């Protein structure tokens, strides 16, 4: 089950990055909002019960957190 959860998180991160790239092109990007999202995303991964510590580390590396 954790492989599916991990992929779901990776997909959510990729979607977020795509959205940010669009916002940057439109000059609507907010670094404050981005920092809040990153904090919430990291806390969500840390609190996830179905992922192993290794999977959590891999997600942090992937997301650059």
Phi and psi in degrees as GROMACS dihedral restraints (atoms count N, CA, C in turn):
[ dihedral_restraints ]
;  ai    aj    ak    al  type     phi  dphi    fc
    3     4     5     6     1   -68.7    20    10
    4     5     6     7     1   -27.1    20    10
    6     7     8     9     1   -65.3    20    10
    7     8     9    10     1   -39.7    20    10
    9    10    11    12     1   -66.6    20    10
   10    11    12    13     1   -41.7    20    10
   12    13    14    15     1   -63.9    20    10
   13    14    15    16     1   -42.4    20    10
   15    16    17    18     1   -62.2    20    10
   16    17    18    19     1   -43.9    20    10
   18    19    20    21     1   -65.6    20    10
   19    20    21    22     1   -37.8    20    10
   21    22    23    24     1   -61.9    20    10
   22    23    24    25     1   -39.8    20    10
   24    25    26    27     1   -69.1    20    10
   25    26    27    28     1   -42.6    20    10
   27    28    29    30     1   -60.9    20    10
   28    29    30    31     1   -43.0    20    10
   30    31    32    33     1   -63.3    20    10
   31    32    33    34     1   -40.6    20    10
   33    34    35    36     1   -63.7    20    10
   34    35    36    37     1   -40.1    20    10
   36    37    38    39     1   -65.7    20    10
   37    38    39    40     1   -44.9    20    10
   39    40    41    42     1   -61.1    20    10
   40    41    42    43     1   -40.0    20    10
   42    43    44    45     1   -63.0    20    10
   43    44    45    46     1   -41.4    20    10
   45    46    47    48     1   -62.4    20    10
   46    47    48    49     1   -43.8    20    10
   48    49    50    51     1   -62.8    20    10
   49    50    51    52     1   -42.6    20    10
   51    52    53    54     1   -60.3    20    10
   52    53    54    55     1   -42.7    20    10
   54    55    56    57     1   -62.5    20    10
   55    56    57    58     1   -43.8    20    10
   57    58    59    60     1   -62.9    20    10
   58    59    60    61     1   -38.4    20    10
   60    61    62    63     1   -63.4    20    10
   61    62    63    64     1   -40.2    20    10
   63    64    65    66     1   -64.4    20    10
   64    65    66    67     1   -42.9    20    10
   66    67    68    69     1   -64.3    20    10
   67    68    69    70     1   -36.3    20    10
   69    70    71    72     1   -64.4    20    10
   70    71    72    73     1   -40.4    20    10
   72    73    74    75     1   -65.0    20    10
   73    74    75    76     1   -32.1    20    10
   75    76    77    78     1   -90.0    20    10
   76    77    78    79     1     2.0    20    10
   78    79    80    81     1    59.9    20    10
   79    80    81    82     1    35.2    20    10
   81    82    83    84     1  -114.0    20    10
   82    83    84    85     1    13.3    20    10
   84    85    86    87     1   -75.1    20    10
   85    86    87    88     1   137.9    20    10
   87    88    89    90     1  -121.1    20    10
   88    89    90    91     1   117.6    20    10
   90    91    92    93     1   -68.8    20    10
   91    92    93    94     1   -29.1    20    10
   93    94    95    96     1   -67.3    20    10
   94    95    96    97     1   -46.2    20    10
   96    97    98    99     1   -62.9    20    10
   97    98    99   100     1   -39.4    20    10
   99   100   101   102     1   -63.8    20    10
  100   101   102   103     1   -43.6    20    10
  102   103   104   105     1   -63.5    20    10
  103   104   105   106     1   -40.8    20    10
  105   106   107   108     1   -64.6    20    10
  106   107   108   109     1   -40.4    20    10
  108   109   110   111     1   -64.1    20    10
  109   110   111   112     1   -45.2    20    10
  111   112   113   114     1   -60.3    20    10
  112   113   114   115     1   -41.9    20    10
  114   115   116   117     1   -62.9    20    10
  115   116   117   118     1   -46.6    20    10
  117   118   119   120     1   -64.8    20    10
  118   119   120   121     1   -40.5    20    10
  120   121   122   123     1   -62.3    20    10
  121   122   123   124     1   -45.0    20    10
  123   124   125   126     1   -64.2    20    10
  124   125   126   127     1   -43.7    20    10
  126   127   128   129     1   -62.7    20    10
  127   128   129   130     1   -37.0    20    10
  129   130   131   132     1   -63.8    20    10
  130   131   132   133     1   -41.2    20    10
  132   133   134   135     1   -66.6    20    10
  133   134   135   136     1   -44.7    20    10
  135   136   137   138     1   -60.8    20    10
  136   137   138   139     1   -36.6    20    10
  138   139   140   141     1   -85.0    20    10
  139   140   141   142     1    -2.5    20    10
  141   142   143   144     1   -72.2    20    10
  142   143   144   145     1   126.6    20    10
  144   145   146   147     1   -89.1    20    10
  145   146   147   148     1   -17.8    20    10
  147   148   149   150     1   -92.1    20    10
  148   149   150   151     1    -3.8    20    10
  150   151   152   153     1  -101.8    20    10
  151   152   153   154     1   142.5    20    10
  153   154   155   156     1   -77.4    20    10
  154   155   156   157     1   166.3    20    10
  156   157   158   159     1   -60.8    20    10
  157   158   159   160     1   -38.4    20    10
  159   160   161   162     1   -64.2    20    10
  160   161   162   163     1   -42.7    20    10
  162   163   164   165     1   -64.0    20    10
  163   164   165   166     1   -39.8    20    10
  165   166   167   168     1   -61.7    20    10
  166   167   168   169     1   -43.9    20    10
  168   169   170   171     1   -61.5    20    10
  169   170   171   172     1   -42.9    20    10
  171   172   173   174     1   -60.9    20    10
  172   173   174   175     1   -41.2    20    10
  174   175   176   177     1   -65.0    20    10
  175   176   177   178     1   -40.5    20    10
  177   178   179   180     1   -63.3    20    10
  178   179   180   181     1   -41.8    20    10
  180   181   182   183     1   -64.5    20    10
  181   182   183   184     1   -45.5    20    10
  183   184   185   186     1   -58.7    20    10
  184   185   186   187     1   -44.2    20    10
  186   187   188   189     1   -84.7    20    10
  187   188   189   190     1    -9.5    20    10
  189   190   191   192     1    70.5    20    10
  190   191   192   193     1    35.1    20    10
